[in-house]
Amino acid sequence: MIGYLHGVLRDKQPPSLLIEVQGVGYEIEAPMTTFYDLPAVGEPVRLYTHLAVREDAHTLYGFSKLSDRTLFRALIKVNGVGAKLALTILSGMEAGLFAACVQAGDSAALVKLPGVGKKTAERLIVEMRDRLADWDVSGAAAAAGSGGGAAPADVLDPVEEAVSALAALGYKPADASRMVRAVETSGLGTEEIIRAALQAMVR
């Protein structure tokens, strides 16, 4: 098992990134909460990782915070929740906010995430309430309302890149476009646009 990678960030196109470690490039899938914390391309980076092994693919997932990896691993143990949906959930909500929703039994907030219907939301609450009972959610409200923290991405069209990234995370293309165009995008980078769109969705 690969526990973490420490190398140089070579590319970041949500939800994928490339880290070079001693001459080897590792392709990693990461939630948007991790992209918000990434340095500029060419800078050193360290990510906690989870390796998912299937018959047809080995996929490496990366997280800037250990708590995000912990939540990811808890999510994929829930019946009907695979790695892709877990990544989408972490992209749509900060870990603390998700834990707060589970502790409060707030299924209405969870069903706003793509791929999470009423039954899945209820299953998440039932199966994860005990696992997240001791999770510190004191900063959840602040995380939900925070609008900054991301550096603009080096892309030609941040709006289209944001739409593509949201589609890759599981949103229907039409919904992704609607979400992006519903927020003020002037002067923002791709990651900032995605963050604003996701925050507007869960309010």
C-alpha positions, -999 to +999 in steps of 0.1 A: +000+000+000+012+035-009+006+057+022+017+090+008+037+107-020+061+135-016+073+150-049+068+178-074+035+187-088+037+185-126+001+190-137-033+196-122-065+193-143-094+186-119-101+159-109-067+145-120-031+155-111+004+143-118+031+141-092+067+133-101+086+113-074+122+106-082+117+105-119+084+086-118+051+103-126+021+092-105-014+099-119-037+107-090-075+113-087-083+139-060-113+156-046-117+194-051-110+199-014-075+187-021-071+209-053-079+240-032-048+232-011-024+224-040+006+246-047+015+259-081+027+235-108+065+229-103+063+232-065+068+204-039+037+187-027+028+159-003-004+139-004-018+111+016-029+083-008-052+054-011-047+027-038-078+011-052-072-022-070-096-037-094-093-063-121-092-037-148-075-008-131-052+003-103-063+039-092-044+061-068-064+087-049-048+116-032-057+138-003-041+169+012-055+161+047-054+128+066-089+134+077-101+135+041-085+101+034-100+087+066-135+098+055-129+085+019-120+051+033-151+051+055-173+061+026-162+033+003-172+008+030-208+019+028-230-003+007-235+012-028-208+039-024-178+033-046-146+053-049-160+076-076-190+086-055-168+090-024-146+114-044-177+133-055-190+136-020-156+149-008-155+174-036-190+187-028-186+190+009-157+196+034-153+166+056-164+185+087-196+197+069-204+161+057-199+148+093-222+175+106-249+166+081-246+129+090-247+137+128-277+159+123-295+134+100-297+161+073-305+140+042-318+171+024-282+185+022-267+152+011-291+146-018-278+178-034-246+159-042-246+142-076-252+105-074-267+107-039-304+100-040-328+098-010-320+062-003-282+066-005-284+097+017-304+077+043-279+048+041-250+072+046-266+086+077-275+052+092-242+035+084-219+064+092-235+081+121-216+059+147-183+061+127-185+099+127-200+104+162-167+117+175-158+138+145-151+175+153-176+195+133-170+228+152-155+244+120-180+230+096-200+262+093-170+283+087-157+259+060-190+260+042-190+298+041-153+303+032-149+316-004-111+319-008-080+299-005-075+287-041-049+300-065-060+306-101-052+277-124-030+281-154-056+274-180-069+294-210-106+291-202-113+286-165-151+286-170-150+257-195-124+239-174-146+242-144-176+228-163-155+199-175-142+191-140-177+191-125-188+168-153-159+145-145-170+145-109-204+131-118-226+161-126-246+161-158-230+185-183-261+207-184-261+209-146-224+216-144-228+244-169-258+258-150-239+257-117-208+275-131-228+302-149-248+309-117-218+323-099-196+353-106-166+340-124-148+372-134-111+371-125-113+336-109-093+305-117-107+271-124-105+259-088-120+290-074-150+288-098-156+251-089-154+260-052-179+288-056-203+266-077-202+238-052-207+261-022-237+277-038-252+243-045-250+231-008-263+263+007 
